[in-house]
């Protein structure tokens, strides 16, 4: 077998030397301080910050479900929590001018005193709407008839009946007065006549007794004169008793006249009641204002939410829901700005009053469970004259309100 020639291992295609010898034989390499893995470590905080900002800004479905399950609110753990829930978009007009001291909340535009419900009158029963006498946007004064019900004809008939009964009672009173006056005069005349007859009978009795004493008149004539005198005295007593029935007072104090007068009063009361019942067929405006909406049509029973709605839009207001954590910064007189997509420009006003109770947020959803953690206080804001003109056409509009709580501090210097 032929022997292989000796070769240096370095000449071989593959280095078969141990690692220690290879490293020792290789030329030394310069080691730099920069490594790519260092760059990845440095990029982790920017990536985390960017992800948090994007998550809070766009609110992906997963994050929204997390907040819904845990009941947490974005920013709820900070001293200045976010006043708006994640599904409410901040208008650009407010976002550009928002200050750290501002308090933001949801608002609802409403007339002064809120919306008034125009309901059917008490006791209307099963009556239906017969006629709507106003339209949406019409003004109405307090007490004005804005609708009629179909029970009006029956109630009008009751008024006519009561009016006729009153006329009969009044005629009966006049008749009673005339009859009592005539009877009283007749009794007085009868008494005068009885007294005259009694005087004549006494005179005749005295003359007969004179004649009988001289023997001219017989006993029978004397007895007849005595009987006539007694009858005349009794006639006077009867006439006095008859006249005593009418008494000595005024004619209206006579018993028969008093009874007839009471009948008139009863008939008047019945007529007043019938006219009051007639009001059950009339739907009247409870306040001075503008008709905002109509809920019923002719032939329909008045709905539970009322026949129509109205409000005093001459002085518009807004109800702002402020989180309980931020209410301490709100004070009466602070300026407020409102913005919404439906508004051509922002509205302005000032805080007029602050509520005294804490309740659930109601301008997001009708589901109370969805707002169980949103405890708010309602703040009333009076809009200025220019803003009132715009808001009067958008009653009930939801907007975002920005309360400038630092206005007083900036104005102080």
C-alpha positions in Angstrom: 0.0 0.0 0.0 1.4 3.3 -1.1 1.9 5.8 1.7 0.2 9.2 1.4 2.5 12.2 1.4 2.5 14.4 4.4 0.3 17.5 4.0 -0.4 20.5 6.2 -4.0 20.3 7.5 -4.4 24.0 6.5 -4.1 22.9 2.9 -7.1 20.6 3.1 -10.5 21.9 1.7 -12.0 21.4 5.0 -10.4 22.5 8.2 -10.1 19.5 10.3 -8.2 21.0 13.1 -9.6 21.5 16.5 -11.5 24.7 17.2 -8.9 26.0 19.5 -6.1 25.6 16.9 -8.3 27.1 14.2 -9.0 30.2 16.3 -5.4 30.5 17.2 -4.3 30.2 13.6 -6.9 32.6 12.2 -6.0 36.3 12.0 -7.6 38.4 14.8 -10.9 40.1 14.0 -12.0 43.6 15.3 -15.1 43.4 17.6 -17.4 46.5 17.4 -19.7 47.7 20.2 -22.9 47.9 18.0 -25.2 44.9 17.8 -28.5 44.6 16.0 -30.2 43.1 19.0 -29.4 46.3 20.9 -31.5 48.2 18.3 -34.4 45.9 18.8 -34.3 46.6 22.6 -34.3 50.4 22.0 -37.3 50.2 19.7 -39.5 48.3 22.1 -40.6 51.5 24.1 -41.6 53.5 21.0 -43.5 50.5 19.7 -45.3 50.1 23.0 -46.2 53.8 23.2 -47.3 53.9 19.6 -49.5 50.9 20.1 -51.1 52.4 23.2 -51.9 55.6 21.4 -53.4 53.8 18.4 -55.4 51.5 20.7 -56.8 54.5 22.7 -57.5 56.5 19.6 -59.1 53.8 17.3 -60.5 51.6 20.0 -60.3 48.2 18.2 -63.0 45.7 19.0 -60.8 43.6 21.3 -60.1 46.6 23.5 -63.7 47.7 23.5 -64.7 44.2 24.7 -62.1 44.3 27.4 -63.5 47.6 28.7 -67.0 46.2 28.5 -66.1 43.1 30.5 -64.0 44.8 33.1 -66.2 47.9 33.5 -63.1 50.1 33.2 -63.1 53.5 31.5 -60.2 54.9 29.4 -58.3 57.2 31.7 -60.4 56.4 34.7 -57.4 55.9 36.9 -55.8 59.3 36.2 -56.4 62.5 38.2 -58.0 64.0 35.1 -60.1 61.1 33.6 -61.4 61.2 30.1 -64.9 62.6 30.3 -66.2 60.9 27.1 -66.7 57.2 26.6 -64.7 55.5 23.8 -67.6 55.4 21.3 -68.0 59.2 21.3 -66.0 61.1 18.8 -64.5 64.4 19.9 -65.4 67.1 17.4 -62.4 68.6 15.7 -63.5 72.1 16.6 -63.2 71.3 20.3 -60.2 69.0 20.1 -58.1 71.8 18.5 -58.8 74.2 21.4 -59.0 71.8 24.3 -57.1 72.9 27.4 -55.9 70.8 30.3 -58.3 72.6 32.7 -61.4 72.1 30.5 -64.2 69.8 31.6 -65.8 67.8 28.7 -69.1 66.1 28.8 -72.1 65.1 26.7 -74.9 67.6 26.4 -78.5 67.7 25.2 -80.1 70.9 23.8 -83.5 71.7 25.3 -85.9 74.6 25.8 -86.0 76.6 29.0 -87.9 74.4 31.5 -87.4 71.4 29.2 -89.9 69.9 26.9 -93.6 70.1 28.1 -95.9 67.2 27.4 -99.4 68.3 26.1 -101.6 65.5 27.5 -105.3 64.9 27.2 -107.4 66.4 29.9 -108.3 64.5 33.1 -111.4 62.4 32.7 -111.4 62.2 28.9 -112.0 58.5 29.2 -112.1 56.6 25.9 -112.4 59.8 23.9 -110.4 60.0 20.6 -108.8 62.9 18.9 -111.2 64.7 16.7 -109.2 67.6 15.4 -105.6 68.9 15.6 -105.7 72.7 15.5 -102.0 73.4 15.3 -99.0 72.3 13.3 -95.3 71.7 14.2 -93.5 75.0 14.6 -96.7 77.0 15.5 -96.6 79.1 18.6 -99.2 78.6 21.3 -100.2 80.6 24.3 -100.8 79.1 27.7 -104.5 77.8 27.9 -104.9 77.9 24.1 -107.0 75.0 22.6 -104.6 73.0 20.4 -106.8 69.9 19.9 -110.4 68.7 20.3 -111.7 65.3 21.3 -114.7 63.4 19.9 -116.7 63.6 23.2 -117.4 67.3 22.6 -120.9 66.9 21.1 -122.2 64.9 24.1 -120.7 67.4 26.5 -122.1 70.4 24.6 -125.5 68.8 24.8 -125.1 68.5 28.6 -124.3 72.2 28.7 -127.5 73.1 26.8 -129.5 70.9 29.1 -128.1 72.6 32.2 -128.6 76.0 30.7 -132.3 75.2 30.1 -132.7 73.9 33.6 -131.2 77.2 34.9 -133.7 79.2 32.8 -136.6 77.2 34.3 -135.3 77.7 37.8 -134.9 81.5 37.3 -138.5 81.7 35.9 -139.7 79.7 38.9 -138.0 82.2 41.2 -139.6 85.1 39.5 -143.0 83.4 39.7 -142.5 82.6 43.4 -141.6 86.2 44.2 -144.7 87.5 42.4 -146.9 85.0 44.1 -145.5 85.7 47.6 -145.8 89.4 47.1 -149.4 89.1 46.0 -150.3 86.7 48.8 -148.7 89.0 51.3 -150.6 92.0 50.1 -153.8 89.9 50.1 -153.2 88.8 53.6 -152.6 92.4 54.8 -155.9 93.4 53.1 -157.7 90.5 54.7 -156.4 91.5 58.1 -157.5 95.1 57.7 -160.9 93.9 56.6 -161.2 91.5 59.5 -160.2 94.3 62.0 -162.8 96.6 60.5 -165.5 94.0 60.8 -164.5 93.3 64.4 -164.8 96.9 65.3 -168.2 97.1 63.7 -169.3 93.9 65.5 -168.2 95.3 68.8 -170.0 98.6 68.2 -173.2 96.7 67.2 -172.9 94.5 70.4 -172.6 97.6 72.6 -175.7 99.2 71.0 -177.7 96.0 71.3 -176.7 95.6 75.0 -178.0 99.3 75.5 -181.2 98.5 73.9 -181.7 95.2 75.8 -181.0 97.1 79.1 -184.0 99.4 78.3 -186.1 96.5 77.3 -186.2 97.5 73.6 -184.1 94.6 72.3 -184.9 91.0 73.0 -182.5 88.4 74.4 -182.3 86.7 71.1 -181.1 89.9 69.4 -178.5 90.4 72.1 -177.2 86.8 71.7 -176.9 87.3 67.9 -174.8 90.5 68.4 -172.5 88.7 70.9 -171.9 85.8 68.4 -171.2 88.2 65.6 -168.6 90.1 67.7 -166.9 86.8 68.6 -166.8 85.7 65.0 -165.3 89.0 63.9 -162.5 88.7 66.6 -161.7 85.1 65.4 -161.5 86.4 61.8 -158.9 89.0 62.9 -156.9 86.2 64.5 -157.0 84.1 61.3 -155.9 87.0 59.2 -153.0 87.8 61.5 -151.9 84.2 61.4 -152.1 84.2 57.6 -150.0 87.4 57.4 -147.5 86.0 59.9 -146.6 83.3 57.3 -144.9 86.0 55.3 -143.2 87.7 58.2 -142.2 91.3 58.3 -138.8 91.0 56.5 -137.9 91.7 52.9 -139.4 89.8 50.0 -136.2 87.8 49.3 -136.2 86.6 52.9 -139.6 84.8 52.5 -139.3 81.0 52.8 -140.8 80.3 49.4 -138.6 82.8 47.7 -135.5 81.4 49.5 -136.3 77.9 48.3 -136.8 79.1 44.7 -133.5 81.0 44.9 -131.7 77.9 46.1 -133.0 76.0 43.1 -131.5 78.7 40.9 -128.2 78.3 42.7 -128.3 74.6 42.1 -129.1 75.0 38.5 -126.2 77.5 38.1 -123.8 75.0 39.7 -125.0 72.3 37.4 -124.4 74.5 34.4 -120.9 75.4 35.7 -120.1 71.6 36.1 -121.4 71.0 32.6 -119.1 73.7 31.2 -116.2 72.3 33.2 -116.9 68.9 31.8 -116.9 70.5 28.3 -113.2 71.3 29.0 -112.6 67.5 29.0 -113.0 67.7 25.2 -110.3 70.3 24.8 -106.6 69.8 24.8 -104.9 73.1 26.0 -101.3 74.3 25.9 -99.8 74.1 29.4 -97.2 76.9 28.7 -96.3 79.6 26.2 -94.1 78.1 23.6 -93.7 76.4 20.2 -95.2 73.0 19.1 -92.2 70.7 18.7 -93.8 67.4 17.8 -97.3 65.9 17.4 -97.9 62.3 18.4 -101.6 61.7 17.6 -103.8 62.0 14.5 -107.6 62.4 14.3 -109.4 59.2 15.1 -106.6 58.0 17.4 -106.8 57.7 21.2 -104.4 60.1 22.9 -101.1 58.1 23.4 -99.4 57.7 26.7 -96.6 60.0 25.7 -99.1 62.8 25.2 -100.8 64.4 22.2 -97.9 66.7 21.4 -94.8 68.3 22.8 -94.0 72.0 23.1 -91.3 74.1 24.6 -90.2 77.7 25.2 -87.5 77.9 22.5 -87.1 81.7 22.9 -84.5 80.9 25.6 -82.7 77.6 24.8 -80.6 75.7 27.3 -78.4 72.6 27.4 -78.2 69.8 30.0 -74.6 68.7 30.4 -73.6 65.5 32.1 -70.3 66.0 34.0 -68.4 63.2 35.6 -68.5 63.3 39.4 -64.7 63.4 39.5 -64.6 66.7 37.6 -67.7 68.5 39.0 -65.5 70.3 41.6 -63.9 72.4 38.9 -67.3 73.6 37.5 -68.8 76.8 38.8 -71.8 79.0 37.9 -71.0 81.6 35.3 -68.2 79.7 33.5 -68.3 79.8 29.7 -69.3 76.7 27.8 -68.8 75.7 24.2 -70.9 73.1 22.3 -70.0 71.3 19.1 -71.8 68.6 17.1 -71.8 67.4 13.5 -75.3 68.8 12.9 -74.2 72.3 13.9 -72.9 74.7 11.4 -70.8 76.3 14.1 -70.2 75.9 17.8 -72.8 77.2 20.3 -71.9 79.2 23.4 -73.4 79.8 26.8 -72.7 80.0 30.5 -73.3 77.6 33.4 -76.6 78.6 35.1 -77.0 75.9 37.7 -75.4 72.7 39.0 -77.4 69.7 40.1 -77.4 68.4 43.6 -77.7 64.6 42.9 -75.4 62.1 41.2 -76.9 59.7 38.7 -76.2 57.4 35.9 -75.1 58.8 32.5 -78.2 58.8 30.3 -77.1 60.4 27.0 -75.2 57.3 25.7 -77.6 54.4 25.9 -81.0 53.6 27.4 -79.4 50.5 28.9 -78.7 51.3 32.5 -76.3 48.4 32.9 -74.1 49.8 30.2 -73.6 53.0 32.2 -73.4 51.6 35.7 -70.0 53.0 36.3 -70.7 56.4 34.7 -71.8 58.6 37.6 -72.5 62.1 36.5 -74.0 65.3 37.7 -76.3 67.4 35.5 -75.3 71.0 34.8 -77.7 73.4 33.2 -76.2 75.9 30.7 -78.1 79.0 29.4 -77.2 79.6 25.7 -76.7 83.2 24.5 -79.1 84.9 22.1 -77.2 84.0 18.9 -76.8 80.4 19.9 -80.5 80.2 20.9 -81.6 81.0 17.4 -79.6 78.0 16.0 -80.5 75.6 18.8 -84.2 76.3 18.6 -84.4 74.2 15.4 -82.5 71.3 17.0 -84.3 70.6 20.3 -83.0 67.3 21.8 -79.7 67.3 19.8 -76.8 65.6 21.5 -73.6 67.6 21.5 -70.2 67.6 23.2 -69.8 70.4 25.7 -66.5 72.0 26.8 -66.6 73.9 30.1 -63.8 76.4 30.4 -63.1 76.1 34.1 -59.9 78.2 33.9 -61.7 81.3 32.4 -61.9 82.9 35.9 -58.2 82.3 36.6 -57.1 83.7 33.3 -59.3 86.8 33.7 -58.0 87.5 37.2 -54.6 89.0 36.2 
